[in-house]
Amino acid sequence: MTDTKRLAFSIIQFLHDQLHNGDLSSDAQESLEVAVQCLETAFEVSTDDKSLAVTQTLPEIFTTATPKHAAPPQVKIDTTQDAPTEEQIFEAERLKTDGNDQMKVENFGAAVEFYSKAIAINPQNAVYYCNRAAAYSKLGNYAGAVQDCELAISIDPNYSKAYGRMGLALASLNKHTEAVSYYKKALELDPDNDTYKSNLKIAEQKMESPSPTAGMGGVDLAGLLSNPGFMNMASTLMNNPQVQQLMSGMMSGAYGPVGGAGAPGGGLGAGLGAGGQQFAQQMQQQNPELIEQLRSQIRSRTPSASNEEQP
């Protein structure tokens, strides 16, 4: 349980630092204060207990780990390249179709690979970039999605789906003002698209009343941590020997070194990803009804990519 308390201590310490930086609205400060109180109560941790401090703060750990992550591939369109042959066009289309098939079974990493191969053969096809942008968004690589949408638009300025997907990626990065402009352009080109209309309305609402929980994917953090059902589940989980072992492994680097060299795709992101999946499974088993409520809350507060099929 000591490693779990250290992790909770580090999170609480980070939230305290955010409270004192003076850049938060009163609503955001109140939300963080509630979060701190709930975490201190749930894990029986106090910032006065310096024995729980670790050698690096969370921002320092993040700074160390971030450069180890692979940057989105920088794709440049070679306008001087000879037009692809009929055989090359056929092969690129086959690869695109394979990518679409992978999207249908939610194998987004494989879809990216197929679309990238199609792009390598025929880099003048806007659809390939737009489809890869959708796969990137599913993987949480919104910067990569924005880049691919820009490339798709540069090839075909009248491609409505590229503008719509650009809006989705920007909204996921909390750039709602920019997202609105792209949704509007998408609607100019495809005025009957209900998904664009719905996403535009959501982005405009978030422009007018920005939420202090924007970075949490639209989840009401204060409400979540004030939910007795959630806090009871969290407390039960943290006393579960399997969860304690999981947390200990995450803190000790069993799921990958923090910012460690020589581990492509590893580091903090991979470690938390592997541990997070197991933790999510434990949460689902502990209280499936509450998890479904959280999923519904997220779905109701985030723009939708539904009703869109890969061309």
RAZI-V395468 format. One record per backbone hydrogen bond with DSSP energy under -1.0 kcal/mol. NH is the residue of the N-H (numbers start at 1). CO is the residue of the C=O. If there is no record, write none. Layout:
# RAZI-V395468
NH;CO
NH;CO
This chain:
# RAZI-V395468
5;1
6;2
7;3
8;4
9;5
10;6
11;7
12;8
13;9
14;10
15;11
16;12
17;13
18;14
19;15
20;16
29;25
30;26
31;27
32;28
33;29
34;30
35;31
36;32
37;33
38;34
39;35
40;36
41;37
42;38
43;39
45;40
49;46
50;48
52;49
53;50
61;57
62;58
63;59
64;60
65;61
66;62
68;65
69;66
79;77
81;78
89;85
90;86
91;87
92;88
93;89
94;90
95;91
96;92
97;93
98;94
99;95
100;96
101;97
102;98
103;99
104;100
105;101
106;103
107;102
108;106
111;107
112;108
113;109
114;110
115;111
116;112
117;113
118;114
119;115
120;116
121;117
122;118
125;122
130;126
131;127
132;128
133;129
134;130
135;131
136;132
137;133
138;134
139;135
140;137
141;136
142;140
145;141
146;142
147;143
148;144
149;145
150;146
151;147
152;148
153;149
154;150
155;151
156;152
159;156
160;158
163;159
164;160
165;161
166;162
167;163
168;164
169;165
170;166
171;167
172;168
174;171
175;170
179;175
180;176
181;177
182;178
183;179
184;180
185;181
186;182
187;183
188;184
189;185
190;186
193;190
197;193
198;194
199;195
200;196
201;197
202;198
203;199
204;200
205;201
206;202
207;203
208;204
209;205
214;211
216;213
217;214
218;213
221;219
224;220
225;221
226;222
227;224
231;227
232;228
233;229
234;230
235;231
236;232
237;233
238;234
240;237
244;240
245;241
246;242
247;243
248;244
249;245
250;246
251;247
252;248
254;249
256;253
266;263
271;267
272;268
273;269
274;270
275;271
276;272
277;273
278;274
279;275
280;276
281;277
282;278
283;279
284;280
285;281
286;282
287;283
291;287
292;288
293;289
294;290
295;291
296;292
297;293
298;294
299;295
300;296
